[in-house]
Each structure stands twice: as structure tokens, then as C-alpha cells.
């Protein structure tokens, strides 16, 4: 049986590794990007069956709704990063300005992380799949790439929140946080990865986000 990381695509193959997936401790993490064992998805063994898309919707989306200012800010921020990597300076600047504008419209938090957790979960459960479908229909490769990056970073955020909820402050105490300045990938460790698992830029593109006390 094979198990796939939703962020970097690393595949754990029982047959090759020699240790059954079930025997791995729950503390085991992806050797490439650090995602926990619980985030991995089983790859269907049937021949000719494609692996499920990361973040694919589990049911048909019914109806439409307007995106919130926070969602628009996140989308524009990811598009800005995508344009920056493609050396599209003018487009990068425009999307960055839009992200800043929409960020200014986001109402202040009311002291609860519940809404943030819900937004991240909803995005992982299908919103990115809908956005990818729109980008593919428009044949917008830049948007497709930015959406894929945003989707994978969202999975990382979901993993970190779950880690905090399960272990409290002790789960991240003394942990050093690194953030990729291109795609927003977050890595927990003493040093950043040599290559970003999401957008493939070298480690010097990472900035230290501080240490959790």
C-alpha cells in the first residue's frame, strides 16, 4: 500500500520501506516537508485508477456565494507570489496592492480562532478544488499554479492548528518557524529545508518567523 503527502507529494510505499504504515508511530512526519502521518492519504491500489486530487471536493458544490475580504486577500496574495516567481513585476505589484486592500477590509478578530479554523477546513475540503476548476476552464496557468501553492500551504496550516489543538502550547514550544517568502509554505525545524517542497525555491528564500516560546 502507498500513502501520499498532500503537500510535497512524497510517497511512502510499504513494500519498499519494509515497515508497514500501521506500524509507524503517530509522531512520524514526512521526511521532505514535515507533514504529520495523519495528513497522508492512502493511494488506491487498483490499476488504472488515478490518485484523488489534493483537496478534492467530496460532494458537488451547490449554489454560489461571494468571497469574503479575507479570502480575496489570500487569493491575491498567492497570485502575487506566483507572479513574483515568474518575474512578472507589474502583475506582482498589482496583486500585492489588491491583497493589501482586501486585508484592510477584514474585520478584527473577536477573540476566537473558530472562524479561522473553519475557513482553513472549508478550503481544504473543497474550495480550492472549485477555484482550480475555474482556472483550468480559463486556461490560466499562472492562477492554476498559485492556487495549487495556496492549497498546499493551507494543508500545512491545518496540520499546525491540529498539532496545537492536540498538544496545546507544549506541542510547539521551542519550535523554530520558517516561512517561504515565495509561496508561504511554513516549516517547523532548526533549519529551513534545502528546497521548498511547494514552490521549489532554495532555502535562502525562507525567513525565520521566530521561535515559539
C-alpha positions in Angstrom: 0.0 0.0 0.0 1.2 3.5 -0.7 0.5 6.7 1.2 0.9 10.2 -0.3 1.8 13.5 1.3 -0.8 16.2 0.3 1.9 19.0 0.4 5.1 17.7 -1.3 3.8 14.5 -3.0 6.2 12.2 -1.1 5.1 8.6 -1.4 5.5 6.1 1.5 5.5 2.6 -0.1 5.1 -0.2 2.4 6.7 -2.7 0.1 9.8 -0.6 -0.4 10.2 0.9 3.1 9.9 -2.5 4.8 7.9 -1.1 7.7 4.1 -1.3 7.4 2.3 2.0 7.5 0.3 0.9 10.5 3.5 0.2 12.5 4.8 3.8 12.0 4.4 5.8 15.2 1.9 8.6 15.2 4.8 11.0 15.8 6.3 10.1 12.4 6.4 13.0 9.9 7.1 13.4 6.2 10.9 13.4 5.6 10.5 16.1 3.0 8.1 18.7 4.3 7.3 17.7 7.9 3.6 16.9 7.5 2.3 14.5 10.1 1.3 10.9 9.4 -2.3 11.8 9.9 -2.3 14.1 6.9 -1.2 11.4 4.4 -3.9 9.8 2.1 -3.9 6.2 1.0 -3.3 5.7 -2.7 -5.8 3.4 -4.3 -4.1 0.2 -5.4 -6.4 -0.6 -8.3 -4.7 -0.5 -11.7 -5.7 2.5 -13.8 -7.3 4.4 -11.0 -5.9 7.8 -10.5 -5.0 9.1 -7.1 -7.5 11.6 -5.7 -6.6 15.2 -6.2 -5.4 17.0 -3.1 -8.2 18.9 -1.5 -10.8 17.5 -3.9 -14.4 18.2 -3.0 -16.3 15.2 -1.5 -19.6 16.3 -2.9 -21.0 18.6 -5.6 -20.9 22.3 -4.8 -24.4 23.7 -4.7 -25.1 27.4 -5.2 -22.6 30.2 -5.1 -21.6 32.9 -2.6 -19.5 36.0 -2.6 -15.9 35.6 -1.3 -15.1 37.3 1.9 -12.4 40.1 2.1 -10.1 37.6 3.9 -10.5 35.0 1.2 -9.9 37.6 -1.5 -6.8 38.9 0.3 -5.4 35.3 0.5 -6.1 34.7 -3.2 -4.5 37.9 -4.3 -1.5 37.3 -2.0 -0.9 33.9 -3.6 -1.3 35.3 -7.1 1.2 38.0 -6.2 3.7 35.4 -5.1 3.1 33.3 -8.3 3.8 36.4 -10.4 6.9 37.2 -8.4 8.4 33.8 -9.1 7.6 34.2 -12.8 9.3 37.6 -12.8 6.1 39.4 -13.7 6.9 42.5 -11.7 4.0 44.7 -12.8 1.4 41.9 -12.2 3.1 41.1 -8.8 2.8 44.7 -7.7 -0.9 44.9 -8.7 -1.9 41.7 -6.9 0.1 42.8 -3.9 -1.8 46.1 -3.8 -5.1 44.2 -4.1 -4.1 41.8 -1.3 -3.3 44.8 0.9 -6.6 46.5 0.1 -8.7 43.4 0.9 -6.7 42.8 4.1 -7.6 46.3 5.2 -11.3 45.4 4.9 -11.1 42.3 7.1 -12.9 42.9 10.4 -10.9 42.5 13.6 -11.0 39.1 15.2 -13.5 38.6 18.0 -11.2 36.7 20.3 -11.9 33.2 18.8 -9.9 31.1 16.4 -13.0 29.1 15.4 -13.7 31.1 12.3 -10.1 30.8 11.1 -10.1 27.1 11.7 -13.4 26.8 9.8 -12.1 28.8 6.8 -9.0 26.6 6.6 -11.0 23.4 6.9 -13.5 24.5 4.3 -10.7 25.4 1.9 -9.1 22.0 2.3 -12.4 20.3 1.9 -13.3 21.7 -1.5 -13.0 25.4 -2.1 -9.6 25.1 -3.7 -10.9 22.3 -6.0 -13.6 24.8 -7.2 -11.0 27.5 -7.8 -8.8 25.1 -9.7 -11.7 24.2 -12.0 -12.3 27.8 -12.7 -8.6 28.5 -13.5 -8.4 25.4 -15.7 -11.6 26.4 -17.6 -10.0 29.8 -18.3 -6.6 28.1 -19.2 -4.9 30.5 -16.8 -1.7 28.6 -15.9 -0.5 31.3 -13.5 -3.6 31.1 -11.5 -3.6 27.3 -11.5 -0.1 27.3 -10.1 -0.9 29.9 -7.4 -4.0 28.0 -6.4 -2.0 24.8 -6.1 0.5 26.6 -3.9 -2.2 28.1 -1.7 -3.9 24.7 -1.4 -0.7 23.0 -0.1 0.1 25.8 2.3 -3.5 25.6 3.6 -2.9 21.9 4.4 0.2 22.9 6.4 -1.8 25.5 8.3 -4.5 22.8 9.0 -1.8 20.5 10.3 -0.2 23.1 12.6 -3.6 24.0 14.1 -4.4 20.3 14.7 -0.9 19.9 16.3 -1.6 22.9 18.6 -5.2 21.7 19.4 -4.0 18.2 20.3 -0.9 19.2 22.3 -1.5 22.7 23.4 1.3 25.2 23.7 3.8 22.4 24.6 3.4 20.9 21.1 5.2 23.9 19.5 7.2 25.1 22.4 10.9 25.9 21.5 10.0 25.2 17.8 11.6 27.4 15.2 9.3 28.6 12.4 10.4 29.2 8.8 8.3 30.8 6.1 8.9 30.6 2.4 8.7 34.2 1.0 7.5 32.9 -2.4 4.6 30.6 -1.7 4.1 30.9 2.1 5.0 27.3 3.0 5.6 27.0 6.7 8.3 24.7 8.1 9.0 23.8 11.7 12.6 22.9 12.4 16.0 24.1 13.4 16.9 25.0 9.7 14.7 25.6 6.6 14.6 22.8 4.0 17.2 23.0 1.2 14.4 23.2 -1.3 10.8 24.4 -0.7 8.6 21.4 -1.0 5.8 23.5 -2.6 7.4 26.0 -5.0 11.0 24.5 -5.2 12.9 27.7 -4.4 16.2 27.3 -2.4 16.5 27.8 1.3 17.7 31.4 1.2 14.1 32.4 0.2 13.0 31.4 3.7 12.8 33.8 6.5 12.8 33.0 10.2 9.3 33.5 11.7 10.6 33.4 15.2 10.7 30.8 17.9 7.6 29.7 19.8 8.2 30.3 23.5 
